[in-house]
Amino acid sequence: MDQIDRGEIELEGKDGFIQQIIKAGLERGLKAELTEHLGYGKNAYAGRAVTNSRNGSYPKTVTTNAGDVDLVIPRDRAGTFVPQLVPKGSRRTGGLADMIVSLYAGGMTVRDIEHHLASTIGTELSRETISKITDEVLDEVLAWQNRPLDAIYPIMYLDAIVVKVRDGHHVKNKAAHVAVGVDMDGIKHVLGIWIAATEGARFWAGVCAELANRGVKDVLIVCCDGLTGFPEAISATWPHATVQTCVVHLIRASTRFVSYSDRKQVAACLRTIYTAPNQEAARQAFDDFAVGQWGVKYPAAVKTWENAWERFTPFLAFPPALRKVIYTTNSIESLNYQLRKVTKNRGHFPNDQAATKLLWLAICNIEDKRARERSKTRTSTRASTAGGLVEGAGTMGWNQALQHLMLAYPERLEPHLR
């Protein structure tokens, strides 16, 4: 440390103090591995009775978080020594690979990561190498996508975001379908990611069938947007599920036809509909809106509510504590917002697999952050989910909402209480 203070040794950079510490630690570990492999220490008398012996060393450059480090790798005469600390064929340490995956998950492109490594730690890796490092998580993605799920999720949110994917010589918009399930403890879990050319009820029916094949036997309430055919697609798998149209989506769809200067007044009138104490009061508020000033001026908004009325009314049968949980898909909208921040830097993906890989890594980061924030306030009693993904965010007011669900669906929830 005195030498560092006097400027005789650089702390960072090529052949700096940090690199020398890494070099010394790795080389000492390699020598210990060879000693264990041979069964005797260097220059030990016991080595005279052993046919195999040390046979010098060979140089190898390894890329680390601190830059490139030149190592001296020991070897044995019989050629049977296989290093574990720095495996044969490996040109980088695990820490660097973790760094690259983390940067990729944060939204940096392969080109950005290449420049970042070269400018910060002086490591030059090709774009092909960086792509191979990120591709190493594909097996984990596959395991996560096929992992077994809980038998029941009281509430499930279904939504999709648009990603740009190259298809031949053209870049097309594709729909990345995302399903989020709330378990019996009120913890939200991303159940899977599916990419298709467009968002449609037929594809969602296939998604629901896949979730059922992975173990989901029952869902009490499914919150989704007003896509045509959505309720039928869900009922094909879970016939007893209540399909609830997202109220926020419904408001957005109806105010699409309203001029900007009138939106606040129209939204205030619509509020009396979805905050009504029951279905009869909501119908009366809707009829008043339809014949009132704004309903007459914007008949398209009235028609939007009229068409979605049957899918909107299930929400009115529940008390306020449960309404807060199911009246909107904001839980998944929040996730989608963060996913869009990650994907916007990409421009487009070369294929569906690359899009799924980045979305999965981003979800890991998002849920890991949420789990850490939650652990600051309480200790979680549940283990991380299968496939390496940690728990997601908790649901506000879940205990009270679960009580109302128990009153509404006692025979379906009691078998799953722990």
C-alpha positions as a printed NumPy array, in Angstrom:
array([[  0.   ,   0.   ,   0.   ],
       [  2.94 ,   2.32 ,   0.627],
       [  4.148,   1.641,  -2.908],
       [  0.683,   2.551,  -4.228],
       [  0.751,   5.802,  -2.23 ],
       [  4.178,   6.64 ,  -3.622],
       [  2.968,   5.958,  -7.163],
       [  5.364,   3.034,  -7.672],
       [  2.47 ,   0.629,  -8.339],
       [ -0.731,   1.399, -10.223],
       [ -3.893,   0.238,  -8.482],
       [ -5.842,  -0.441, -11.692],
       [ -5.046,  -0.989, -15.331],
       [ -2.726,  -3.385, -17.09 ],
       [ -0.379,  -5.154, -14.617],
       [ -1.84 ,  -3.011, -11.831],
       [ -2.129,  -4.112,  -8.218],
       [ -5.643,  -5.556,  -8.65 ],
       [ -4.585,  -7.6  , -11.662],
       [ -1.531,  -8.891,  -9.821],
       [ -3.688,  -9.981,  -6.875],
       [ -5.992, -11.858,  -9.251],
       [ -2.996, -13.404, -11.002],
       [ -1.392, -14.496,  -7.729],
       [ -4.663, -15.93 ,  -6.395],
       [ -5.439, -17.925,  -9.548],
       [ -1.889, -19.256,  -9.929],
       [ -1.732, -20.317,  -6.261],
       [ -5.071, -22.091,  -6.672],
       [ -3.863, -23.874,  -9.823],
       [ -0.724, -25.055,  -8.049],
       [ -2.855, -26.388,  -5.195],
       [ -5.047, -28.253,  -7.679],
       [ -1.984, -29.874,  -9.28 ],
       [ -0.631, -30.858,  -5.854],
       [ -3.919, -32.549,  -5.023],
       [ -3.972, -34.265,  -8.417],
       [ -0.441, -35.652,  -8.035],
       [ -0.763, -36.454,  -4.341],
       [  2.444, -34.741,  -3.187],
       [  3.854, -31.234,  -2.845],
       [  6.571, -29.721,  -4.972],
       [ 10.037, -31.12 ,  -4.177],
       [  8.449, -33.52 ,  -1.645],
       [ 10.222, -36.87 ,  -1.029],
       [  6.931, -38.746,  -1.634],
       [  7.077, -37.757,  -5.281],
       [  9.919, -40.198,  -5.968],
       [  7.518, -43.129,  -5.704],
       [  4.967, -41.645,  -8.116],
       [  5.227, -42.146, -11.869],
       [  3.538, -38.864, -12.749],
       [  5.244, -35.56 , -11.92 ],
       [  5.213, -31.841, -12.609],
       [  6.201, -30.803, -16.095],
       [  6.667, -27.051, -16.165],
       [  3.89 , -24.711, -17.307],
       [  2.407, -22.896, -20.253],
       [  1.147, -19.294, -20.62 ],
       [ -2.501, -18.375, -20.927],
       [ -4.302, -15.032, -21.046],
       [ -7.614, -14.929, -19.187],
       [-10.156, -12.109, -19.346],
       [-11.423, -11.006, -15.935],
       [-13.506,  -8.16 , -14.482],
       [-10.226,  -6.261, -14.002],
       [ -9.007,  -6.81 , -17.562],
       [ -6.747,  -9.373, -19.244],
       [ -4.468, -11.301, -16.882],
       [ -1.454, -13.334, -18.08 ],
       [ -1.325, -16.62 , -16.161],
       [  1.201, -19.431, -15.871],
       [ -0.744, -22.72 , -15.956],
       [  1.097, -25.72 , -14.415],
       [  0.931, -29.132, -16.095],
       [  1.879, -32.727, -15.375],
       [  4.043, -35.129, -17.356],
       [  1.203, -37.614, -18.035],
       [ -1.123, -34.882, -19.284],
       [ -3.973, -35.974, -16.986],
       [ -4.246, -32.749, -14.974],
       [ -7.499, -30.909, -15.746],
       [ -7.653, -27.467, -14.032],
       [-10.99 , -26.564, -12.463],
       [-10.224, -22.997, -11.44 ],
       [ -9.379, -22.018, -15.018],
       [-10.83 , -24.812, -17.189],
       [ -9.184, -25.82 , -20.436],
       [-10.577, -23.901, -23.387],
       [-11.875, -21.126, -21.132],
       [-10.577, -17.642, -21.806],
       [-12.627, -15.741, -19.24 ],
       [-13.635, -16.007, -15.61 ],
       [-17.215, -16.489, -14.438],
       [-17.377, -12.987, -13.014],
       [-16.921, -11.419, -16.445],
       [-19.647, -13.59 , -17.933],
       [-22.009, -12.511, -15.148],
       [-21.134,  -8.873, -15.851],
       [-21.886,  -9.263, -19.566],
       [-25.219, -10.962, -18.907],
       [-26.138,  -8.227, -16.415],
       [-25.302,  -5.467, -18.901],
       [-27.296,  -7.256, -21.601],
       [-30.288,  -7.663, -19.291],
       [-30.11 ,  -3.952, -18.481],
       [-30.785,  -3.066, -22.107],
       [-27.282,  -2.648, -23.556],
       [-26.759,  -4.025, -27.041],
       [-23.883,  -6.335, -27.963],
       [-22.151,  -3.388, -29.647],
       [-22.588,  -1.278, -26.487],
       [-21.149,  -4.026, -24.278],
       [-18.147,  -4.445, -26.589],
       [-17.353,  -0.734, -26.334],
       [-18.031,  -0.64 , -22.569],
       [-15.596,  -3.486, -21.802],
       [-12.894,  -1.99 , -23.997],
       [-13.198,   1.492, -22.496],
       [-13.552,   0.506, -18.822],
       [-11.424,  -2.574, -18.16 ],
       [ -9.431,  -2.74 , -21.396],
       [-10.872,  -6.096, -22.444],
       [-11.557,  -6.626, -26.117],
       [-14.17 ,  -9.294, -26.787],
       [-15.74 ,  -9.838, -30.186],
       [-19.469,  -9.398, -30.646],
       [-19.727, -13.085, -31.503],
       [-18.151, -14.007, -28.143],
       [-20.495, -11.696, -26.257],
       [-23.482, -13.203, -28.071],
       [-22.316, -16.712, -27.156],
       [-22.01 , -15.692, -23.499],
       [-25.581, -14.369, -23.434],
       [-26.803, -17.472, -25.299],
       [-25.598, -19.622, -22.406],
       [-28.767, -18.669, -20.497],
       [-31.035, -20.231, -23.135],
       [-31.149, -23.542, -21.264],
       [-32.298, -21.671, -18.159],
       [-34.948, -19.869, -20.212],
       [-36.248, -23.203, -21.5  ],
       [-36.328, -24.685, -17.987],
       [-38.173, -21.632, -16.68 ],
       [-40.667, -21.64 , -19.543],
       [-41.527, -25.298, -18.848],
       [-41.355, -25.304, -15.052],
       [-44.327, -26.738, -13.101],
       [-46.759, -24.184, -11.7  ],
       [-49.091, -23.989,  -8.707],
       [-52.444, -25.746,  -8.912],
       [-54.347, -22.492,  -8.392],
       [-53.721, -18.804,  -8.934],
       [-56.591, -16.779,  -7.45 ],
       [-55.897, -13.919,  -9.869],
       [-54.16 , -13.922, -13.231],
       [-53.281, -10.99 , -15.483],
       [-52.868, -11.477, -19.242],
       [-51.437,  -8.826, -21.567],
       [-48.992,  -8.384, -24.449],
       [-46.35 ,  -5.893, -25.555],
       [-45.06 ,  -5.221, -29.06 ],
       [-41.47 ,  -6.1  , -30.001],
       [-39.755,  -5.71 , -33.363],
       [-38.373,  -8.968, -34.792],
       [-36.623,  -9.567, -38.102],
       [-38.524, -11.951, -40.361],
       [-36.491, -12.691, -43.468],
       [-35.631,  -9.347, -45.054],
       [-38.278,  -7.406, -43.144],
       [-38.679,  -6.2  , -39.568],
       [-42.162,  -6.885, -38.228],
       [-44.044,  -6.004, -35.074],
       [-44.779,  -9.103, -33.016],
       [-46.721,  -9.564, -29.793],
       [-44.875, -10.819, -26.71 ],
       [-47.605, -12.372, -24.573],
       [-46.983, -12.23 , -20.821],
       [-48.96 , -14.001, -18.081],
       [-48.658, -12.961, -14.419],
       [-50.243, -15.081, -11.694],
       [-50.908, -14.071,  -8.082],
       [-50.38 , -17.062,  -5.774],
       [-52.115, -17.818,  -2.483],
       [-49.582, -15.655,  -0.627],
       [-50.278, -12.64 ,  -2.827],
       [-46.908, -12.865,  -4.618],
       [-46.951, -12.139,  -8.353],
       [-45.058, -14.504, -10.639],
       [-44.393, -14.215, -14.36 ],
       [-45.644, -17.565, -15.63 ],
       [-44.239, -17.382, -19.138],
       [-43.436, -15.428, -22.295],
       [-44.836, -16.343, -25.707],
       [-44.121, -14.517, -28.979],
       [-46.533, -14.604, -31.897],
       [-47.153, -12.571, -35.04 ],
       [-50.183, -10.851, -33.526],
       [-52.158, -10.8  , -30.292],
       [-55.292, -12.861, -30.82 ],
       [-57.84 , -14.839, -28.842],
       [-56.824, -18.081, -30.556],
       [-53.213, -17.714, -29.469],
       [-54.263, -16.811, -25.934],
       [-56.337, -20.009, -25.861],
       [-53.141, -21.938, -26.594],
       [-51.316, -20.064, -23.827],
       [-54.042, -20.952, -21.316],
       [-53.908, -24.6  , -22.408],
       [-50.128, -24.666, -21.906],
       [-50.466, -23.169, -18.433],
       [-53.016, -25.856, -17.591],
       [-50.634, -28.556, -18.852],
       [-47.958, -27.164, -16.512],
       [-50.215, -27.641, -13.507],
       [-52.65 , -24.709, -13.26 ],
       [-55.948, -26.41 , -12.468],
       [-58.018, -23.379, -11.54 ],
       [-58.029, -19.585, -11.773],
       [-60.656, -17.542,  -9.978],
       [-60.413, -14.2  , -11.793],
       [-58.6  , -13.437, -15.059],
       [-57.937,  -9.745, -15.759],
       [-57.374,  -8.866, -19.402],
       [-58.064,  -6.197, -21.999],
       [-61.149,  -6.064, -24.204],
       [-59.792,  -8.269, -26.995],
       [-62.606,  -9.92 , -28.944],
       [-62.967, -13.592, -28.105],
       [-60.777, -13.364, -24.977],
       [-63.453, -14.629, -22.526],
       [-64.183, -17.633, -24.718],
       [-60.472, -18.434, -25.033],
       [-60.084, -18.423, -21.237],
       [-63.297, -20.365, -20.576],
       [-62.128, -23.136, -22.888],
       [-59.423, -24.008, -20.313],
       [-60.91 , -22.756, -17.029],
       [-64.714, -22.813, -17.486],
       [-65.402, -21.5  , -13.971],
       [-63.006, -18.526, -14.183],
       [-64.454, -15.018, -13.976],
       [-63.155, -12.888, -16.847],
       [-62.789,  -9.227, -15.889],
       [-62.1  ,  -6.559, -18.491],
       [-59.507,  -4.064, -17.292],
       [-61.373,  -0.89 , -16.376],
       [-58.371,   1.269, -17.276],
       [-58.243,  -0.288, -20.752],
       [-61.975,   0.337, -21.094],
       [-61.628,   3.999, -20.12 ],
       [-58.742,   4.459, -22.568],
       [-60.713,   2.818, -25.361],
       [-63.775,   5.001, -24.76 ],
       [-61.865,   8.288, -24.437],
       [-60.005,   7.592, -27.676],
       [-62.953,   9.252, -29.43 ],
       [-63.078,  12.222, -27.028],
       [-61.297,  15.503, -27.738],
       [-58.468,  16.304, -25.378],
       [-60.217,  19.373, -23.921],
       [-63.222,  17.259, -22.836],
       [-61.44 ,  14.199, -21.466],
       [-61.323,  15.3  , -17.828],
       [-65.071,  15.971, -17.733],
       [-65.869,  12.711, -19.523],
       [-63.561,  10.726, -17.227],
       [-65.289,  12.262, -14.196],
       [-68.676,  11.115, -15.507],
       [-67.376,   7.627, -16.255],
       [-66.038,   7.37 , -12.717],
       [-69.583,   7.247, -11.381],
       [-70.082,   4.034, -13.371],
       [-67.134,   1.95 , -12.178],
       [-67.321,   3.219,  -8.583],
       [-71.024,   2.353,  -8.252],
       [-71.901,   0.12 ,  -5.258],
       [-73.611,  -2.526,  -7.402],
       [-74.557,  -3.462, -10.932],
       [-77.972,  -1.771, -10.836],
       [-76.477,   1.543,  -9.721],
       [-73.755,   1.246, -12.37 ],
       [-76.365,   0.648, -15.065],
       [-78.304,   3.703, -13.943],
       [-75.129,   5.823, -13.994],
       [-74.322,   4.526, -17.476],
       [-77.818,   5.304, -18.774],
       [-77.537,   8.818, -17.35 ],
       [-74.181,   9.245, -19.093],
       [-75.583,   7.944, -22.393],
       [-78.427,  10.482, -22.511],
       [-76.398,  13.285, -20.958],
       [-74.248,  15.978, -22.539],
       [-71.158,  13.858, -23.131],
       [-72.958,  10.703, -24.191],
       [-74.871,  12.597, -26.866],
       [-71.695,  14.354, -28.044],
       [-69.594,  11.164, -28.097],
       [-71.839,   8.207, -29.004],
       [-68.781,   6.088, -29.885],
       [-67.697,   6.198, -26.228],
       [-71.161,   5.004, -25.189],
       [-70.997,   2.153, -27.68 ],
       [-67.579,   1.071, -26.326],
       [-69.021,   0.648, -22.828],
       [-72.17 ,  -0.997, -24.156],
       [-70.168,  -3.624, -26.037],
       [-67.961,  -4.39 , -23.011],
       [-70.728,  -4.277, -20.396],
       [-71.   ,  -8.023, -19.776],
       [-67.243,  -8.33 , -19.268],
       [-67.16 ,  -5.219, -17.065],
       [-69.957,  -6.088, -14.61 ],
       [-68.235,  -8.987, -12.726],
       [-66.022,  -6.374, -11.093],
       [-69.082,  -4.743,  -9.455],
       [-69.979,  -7.811,  -7.383],
       [-66.898,  -7.462,  -5.161],
       [-66.172,  -5.117,  -2.215],
       [-63.686,  -2.213,  -2.552],
       [-60.714,  -4.174,  -1.128],
       [-60.964,  -6.761,  -3.911],
       [-61.874,  -4.242,  -6.593],
       [-58.526,  -2.505,  -6.076],
       [-56.763,  -5.736,  -7.014],
       [-58.774,  -6.713, -10.102],
       [-60.159,  -3.537, -11.644],
       [-57.021,  -2.95 , -13.7  ],
       [-54.102,  -4.848, -15.199],
       [-51.718,  -2.206, -13.822],
       [-49.715,  -4.992, -12.155],
       [-48.687,  -6.332, -15.523],
       [-48.674,  -2.865, -17.118],
       [-45.96 ,  -1.852, -14.655],
       [-43.91 ,  -4.876, -15.688],
       [-44.508,  -4.152, -19.373],
       [-43.364,  -0.546, -18.905],
       [-40.024,  -1.727, -17.545],
       [-39.697,  -4.319, -20.311],
       [-40.276,  -1.626, -22.936],
       [-37.437,   0.437, -21.448],
       [-35.112,  -2.529, -22.002],
       [-36.286,  -3.401, -25.515],
       [-36.407,   0.131, -26.933],
       [-32.593,   0.251, -27.308],
       [-32.622,  -2.807, -29.505],
       [-34.294,  -1.451, -32.596],
       [-35.189,  -5.023, -33.512],
       [-34.291,  -8.618, -32.619],
       [-32.796, -11.107, -35.093],
       [-35.32 , -13.809, -34.12 ],
       [-38.   , -14.774, -31.593],
       [-35.478, -16.632, -29.437],
       [-33.356, -13.504, -28.968],
       [-36.427, -11.496, -27.934],
       [-37.474, -14.151, -25.413],
       [-33.937, -14.316, -24.012],
       [-33.75 , -10.572, -23.347],
       [-37.271, -10.402, -21.897],
       [-36.474, -13.272, -19.53 ],
       [-33.231, -11.658, -18.362],
       [-35.032,  -8.362, -17.841],
       [-37.762, -10.081, -15.812],
       [-35.092, -11.734, -13.652],
       [-33.591,  -8.305, -12.942],
       [-36.982,  -6.699, -12.244],
       [-38.189,  -9.444,  -9.916],
       [-34.818,  -9.642,  -8.176],
       [-35.015,  -5.911,  -7.388],
       [-38.575,  -6.296,  -6.115],
       [-37.603,  -9.236,  -3.914],
       [-34.702,  -7.282,  -2.408],
       [-36.966,  -4.323,  -1.677],
       [-39.485,  -6.628,  -0.026],
       [-36.806,  -8.382,   2.04 ],
       [-35.843,  -5.049,   3.59 ],
       [-39.229,  -4.891,   5.303],
       [-39.92 ,  -8.555,   6.013],
       [-38.305, -11.967,   5.693],
       [-39.816, -14.055,   2.948],
       [-40.897, -17.563,   3.933],
       [-41.164, -18.878,   0.396],
       [-38.302, -20.235,  -1.64 ],
       [-37.351, -18.864,  -5.004],
       [-39.399, -20.169,  -7.891],
       [-38.147, -22.974, -10.065],
       [-35.913, -22.167, -12.995],
       [-33.748, -19.715, -11.065],
       [-36.26 , -16.886, -11.023],
       [-36.816, -15.206,  -7.674],
       [-40.108, -14.031,  -6.249],
       [-41.921, -11.092,  -7.763],
       [-43.711,  -8.208,  -6.093],
       [-46.351,  -8.626,  -3.434],
       [-49.967,  -7.501,  -3.875],
       [-51.062,  -4.523,  -1.801],
       [-53.94 ,  -5.333,   0.549],
       [-53.795,  -9.019,  -0.307],
       [-54.867, -10.388,   3.083],
       [-58.126,  -8.456,   2.987],
       [-58.694,  -9.319,  -0.675],
       [-58.113, -13.017,   0.063],
       [-60.763, -12.92 ,   2.787],
       [-63.346, -11.689,   0.283],
       [-62.231, -14.325,  -2.221],
       [-62.74 , -16.97 ,   0.456],
       [-66.301, -15.748,   0.973],
       [-67.001, -15.767,  -2.766],
       [-65.202, -19.031,  -3.677],
       [-64.916, -21.113,  -0.463],
       [-65.086, -24.564,  -2.068],
       [-62.367, -23.709,  -4.607],
       [-59.913, -22.031,  -2.215],
       [-60.127, -24.105,   0.991],
       [-58.27 , -27.166,  -0.439],
       [-55.3  , -24.911,  -1.212],
       [-54.98 , -23.134,   2.133],
       [-51.817, -23.983,   4.077]])
